[in-house]
Amino acid sequence: LPDSLLDARRARVAAAWSLNPDEIVLIHAGGLIGRPGGQDQCFPFRVHPHFRWLTGVAERDAVLAFDPQEGWSEFYPALTPMDAVWEGRLPLGRGRALDALSGWLE
């Protein structure tokens, strides 16, 4: 999606929330859900629709954060070699490392 479209969506959402300066919003993309008794099998991943609408990305375990004073921040998990081999996932080249989220929250 073009950045201008995502910026417009985010501006509308931020205006609708009308948060106080000390409030933040976190939107988690969701993660894999294991099949009962499946051991190593998971249901197909479905990204949270609000995360997808505001980022244009369907990346699991990611977080979109909004702080009225700082604006929007995206946090993505580091990809392992196994992610690349078994799932064909590639780095997005955007956002911050998910490990930085706890520091951002402080």
C-alpha positions as CSV (number, residue, x, y, z in Angstrom):
1,L,0.0,0.0,0.0
2,P,1.2,3.5,-0.6
3,D,2.5,5.4,2.4
4,S,0.0,8.2,1.8
5,L,-2.9,5.8,2.2
6,L,-1.5,4.4,5.4
7,D,-0.8,7.9,6.7
8,A,-4.4,9.0,6.0
9,R,-5.8,5.9,7.7
10,R,-3.6,6.4,10.8
11,A,-4.5,10.1,11.0
12,R,-8.3,9.3,10.9
13,V,-7.8,6.6,13.6
14,A,-5.7,8.9,15.9
15,A,-8.3,11.7,15.6
16,A,-11.1,9.3,16.4
17,W,-9.3,8.0,19.5
18,S,-8.6,11.5,20.9
19,L,-6.4,10.1,23.6
20,N,-5.0,11.9,26.6
21,P,-1.2,12.5,26.4
22,D,-0.6,9.8,29.0
23,E,-2.5,7.1,27.1
24,I,-1.1,4.7,24.4
25,V,-2.6,2.0,22.2
26,L,-1.0,-1.3,21.3
27,I,-2.3,-3.4,18.4
28,H,-0.9,-7.0,18.3
29,A,-0.9,-8.7,14.9
30,G,-1.6,-12.1,16.4
31,G,0.4,-15.3,16.4
32,L,0.2,-18.9,15.5
33,I,-2.3,-21.1,17.2
34,G,-1.4,-24.8,17.5
35,R,-3.8,-27.5,16.5
36,P,-5.0,-29.7,19.4
37,G,-2.9,-32.8,19.4
38,G,-1.0,-31.6,16.3
39,Q,2.3,-31.4,18.1
40,D,4.0,-29.3,15.3
41,Q,1.0,-28.2,13.4
42,C,-0.7,-24.8,13.5
43,F,-3.9,-23.4,12.1
44,P,-3.3,-21.0,9.1
45,F,-2.2,-17.6,10.4
46,R,-4.7,-14.7,10.1
47,V,-3.5,-11.3,11.0
48,H,-5.6,-9.1,13.2
49,P,-7.6,-6.9,10.8
50,H,-6.9,-3.6,12.6
51,F,-3.1,-4.3,12.4
52,R,-3.4,-5.1,8.7
53,W,-5.5,-2.0,7.9
54,L,-3.1,0.3,9.7
55,T,0.2,-1.2,8.5
56,G,-0.6,-3.0,5.2
57,V,1.4,-6.0,6.5
58,A,0.4,-9.5,7.6
59,E,3.4,-10.3,9.8
60,R,2.7,-12.5,12.9
61,D,3.8,-11.5,16.4
62,A,4.3,-7.9,15.4
63,V,3.0,-4.9,17.4
64,L,1.8,-1.5,16.2
65,A,2.0,1.2,18.9
66,F,0.5,4.7,19.1
67,D,1.6,7.4,21.5
68,P,-0.2,10.8,21.0
69,Q,3.1,12.6,21.7
70,E,5.4,10.4,19.6
71,G,3.1,9.1,16.9
72,W,3.1,5.6,15.4
73,S,5.8,2.9,15.9
74,E,6.0,-0.6,14.4
75,F,7.8,-3.5,16.1
76,Y,8.6,-6.7,14.3
77,P,10.1,-10.0,15.6
78,A,13.6,-11.0,14.3
79,L,13.4,-13.6,11.7
80,T,15.3,-16.8,12.2
81,P,17.0,-18.9,9.6
82,M,14.2,-21.5,10.1
83,D,11.6,-18.9,9.2
84,A,13.3,-18.3,5.9
85,V,13.8,-22.0,5.1
86,W,10.4,-23.5,6.2
87,E,8.1,-20.5,5.5
88,G,9.9,-18.4,3.0
89,R,9.6,-15.3,5.2
90,L,12.0,-12.4,4.5
91,P,12.9,-9.4,6.5
92,L,10.5,-6.5,6.0
93,G,13.1,-3.8,6.3
94,R,10.9,-1.5,8.4
95,G,10.0,-0.8,12.0
96,R,12.0,-1.6,15.1
97,A,12.9,-4.9,16.6
98,L,10.2,-6.4,18.8
99,D,12.8,-6.6,21.6
100,A,12.8,-2.8,21.8
101,L,9.1,-2.7,22.7
102,S,9.6,-3.1,26.5
103,G,12.1,-0.1,26.4
104,W,9.6,1.9,24.4
105,L,6.8,1.2,26.9
106,E,9.0,2.5,29.7
